[in-house]
Amino acid sequence: MDNNNRIRVCVAGATGWAGSELSKALAGSEEFHLVSAVSRNSAGKNLKDLFNLTSDIPVFATIEEALAVGCDVLVEYTNPEIARHNIITALQKGVNVVVGTSGLSDEDYKEIDEIAQQQQKAVLAVGNFAISVVLLNKFAEMAAKYMSNWEIIDYASASKPDSPSGSARELAYRLGNVQRQTLKIPIEQTKGVPATRGADLNGTQVHAVRLPGFVISLEAIFGNPDEKLTIKHEAGNSAAPYVQGAFLAIRNVGTFTGLKRGLDSVMNLQ
């Protein structure tokens, strides 16, 4: 923390769609101190000039350079290829990590958890910071206890490179941990083109739609004989809904050791 007991934060991916909104909010906060940023395209510049801020926040090309400034929490908002390196580097330098990046696998998180435990640091992996997604995950876990089958539809814009999204991966992970469903017709017995039944993630069939006109949407469909239940989250064009969830994550990531997945893991949701 700084001399005013504010949590010192570094944002990787600080000039991206979600990262820029978070960076501007952190810079204007009295609780947090944004000390550095990572952005390959803006390396050598300053967020003060890029976002018309009042304080100097240097932008670096690499996580190693940014962490040399010194911080308490790294918010990782880049892409899966870079994120794993950034997270592990931060843990090894004694920095807690909040992950907003999509596309990391369960195997990635298993390795990250082991390193976090070794370093006695924390990683809070949040597939989506929106409160509506937090509620979708909780409601879906409740439904999976009582509904026999379910599938996930993952919607995003045509330009989203990763598929499925981190939100869909997280939801599939959670549902598979509630119970394992039995398909009436196993995927390998599907006639025609089995790939049209989606991808199996932790025992859940996930279908990714990538089309112009979508931002981010996530839908969980549950079925019992003669009844069905649909729970759906839809995002607008602004990244503003993610800011308060990110603040909550940064505030709480230092309260445990190891890996936790989902924003609700640090919320009092009964």
N, C-alpha and C positions, 0 to 999 in steps of 0.2 A: 504494500500500500504506500501511497505518497504521504507527505507531511500532514495532509488534511484527512488522512484515513480513508481516502478514496481508493477503490480497487483499480489497479493499473491494467489497462487492456491493450492488446495488440489485435488488429483485425487483418486476417489474410483473405484477400479478395475484397479489399476495402472499396474498390471503385466499381464493383459489379452491381447488378440490379438490387439484390437484397443487402449486400455489404455496404453500399453507399448510403442507403437509408439508415442502417444501423450506425455507421460511422458518424453521420451528422447528428443523430440523436445522442450518441455517447459524448460527442464534443460539447454538447449543450447541457449535459447532465452535471448535477452537483454531487452525485453519488459515485460516478465513475470518472476515470482519467484516461482518455485515449492517448497513448504515448507513442505509438508507431503503427505503421500499416505496411502491408505487402501487396504490391500490384506490379506485375512485370511490365505492363504497358505504360505505367506512370512512374516507374522507378526514377529516383532522383528529384522528383517534384515534391510538393507539400500539399497536404489536404486543405490547409488554410487557403491556398490559392485556388485549388480545384473546386472546393465547395463553398468558398466565401465564408470561412470560419474566422474566429477571433484568436485562436491559438495555433502555434506551430505544431504540426504533426508530420514528421518525415515519412516518406514512402520509399520502401526498399524493394529490390528485385527478389530477394531470397528471405526465407524464414530465419536463417542464421544471422543475417545482418539486422533484421528487425528485432529479434530477441536480445541482441547485444545491448539494446537500449535499457532493458530490464522491465519486466512486467509480471503480473500475478496470474493473468488469464489470457490465453489465446482463443480467439473466436475464429474457427476455420470455416471459410466460406469460398473455397476455390473449386476444384474438380477432383474426382476420385484418384486420378493419376498423381496429383500433387499432394492431396490431403493426407494420405497415409504417411508420407515422409514428413510433412509439417507436424502432424500430431505426435509422431514418435520423437522427432527432434525436440519439440517443446517439453515432452515428458522427461526426456533425458537431461534437460536443462532446468528441471524443477518447476515447470510451469503447468498449471491446470489447464484443461482444454474443454471448450464447448464446441461441438461439431454441428454445423448447419449444412454441410456438404452432402449431396445425394450420391448414391452409387457405391458406397463401401459395403463389402460383403460381410456375412456372419463370420467368415474365417478371418477377415481383416480385424474385426472387433474382438475376436478371441485373442489374437496376438496383441492388440492394443491393451486389452484388459490385463494380460500378463505383465506387460511392461509397466503399466500404471501401478499395479500391485507392487512390483519390484522397486519402483521409485517412490512409493507411498504418495502418489498423486492421484488426481481424479480426472475422469473423462465423462462428460455428459453428452451423449449422442442424441440429438434431436432431429428427427427426420423432417419435421416441419414445426416452426415456432408458433403458428396460428393456434389460438385457443380452440377454435372450432375443430381443428384436427386432433388436439388433445382429447376433446370430448368424443369425437368419432372413435378414437382408439379405445377409450374406456367403455363406451356403449357397445362397441363391436365385441370386446372381450366378454362383456356380460351376455350378449346374444349367443356367442359361441358355446356357452355352457348349456344352452337349452335348445338350440337349433342344430339340426343334424348335418347340414351341408352349407357351404358358402363359397363364393368366388369374389375376386377383387377386379375392378376396372380402374385403370390408372390413365387419366387423361392429361395431356400437356400440349404445348404448342409444337408446331412442326420443327422448330429450331432446337428443341431440347435434346441434347446429345445422348444422355443416359436413359436407359430403359431396362427395368422399371425404375421409377423414381425412388428416392430414399424413403419417402412417406409410404409408398406401397410395400417396399421391402420391410419396413418396420412393422406395418400392420400384419403382413403375412407371418413374420417372426412371432408376433404376439399371439395371433390366432392359433398357430401351430402348437404353441406352448399351453394353450387352454385344453385342447383335445385334438386327436387325430381323426379326421373324418374318413369315412369309407365311401368311395364313389360307386354308384350303382353299376356303371360301366367303366372299368379301369381304362386309363388313357391309352395303354398299349393295345387294348381291344377295340379302339375306335375305328370305325370303317371310314374310308375316305382319306382325309389329311389330318392326322393326329395333332399336328402343330396348331391347328385352329382352335384347339381346346385350351390354348395358353401355355404358360410356363409354370412348372411346379416349384414353388418356393415354400419350403418348410411344410409341405403337405397341402398348400393352397394354390389353386389355379389362378394365375394373374394374367390379365389381358391389358396390354399397353396400347393406347390410342394416341397418335401424334398427328395433329391436324392444325392448320391455321384457324384462328378464332378462339382456341382454347388457351388459357393461362395455366392453371393447375387445378385439377379436380380429382377427387378420390371417392370411389363408391364401393361399399361392401354390400353384397347381396346374399341374404340368408334364406334357406328354404327348408321347410318341413312339409310333410304330406298335406296338401290342400291349403297351405299358407306360405307367405313369403314376407320378408322384411328387408327394406332398403335403407341404408344410412349413407348420406352423401355430404361431402364438403366441396364447396366451390370457392375459388379465390378470384378476386378482382385483379385489376391491372397494377395496383399499387402494392409496394412491399411494406407499407406502414403497419398492417396488422401483425407483422412478425417482430416488431421492435419490443413491445412489452414482454412478449414471451422470451426474447433473447435477454432482456434485462433480468428477468426472473432466473434464467439459466446461469448467467454470469454471477449473480448474487449468491446462488446456492451451490455452485460446482465445488467450492472448497469445503463443503460440509460432510464429505465422505471420501473413501479411498477406493480406487479401482474404477470400473466402468458401470455406468447406469445408462439405460436406454429409455428415451421418452421423457418429455417435459413433465409428465404427470408423476414421474418417479421422485420428483422433489416438490410436488404439490400435495396438499391435503385433500385429495379426492376420495370420498368413501363410496 
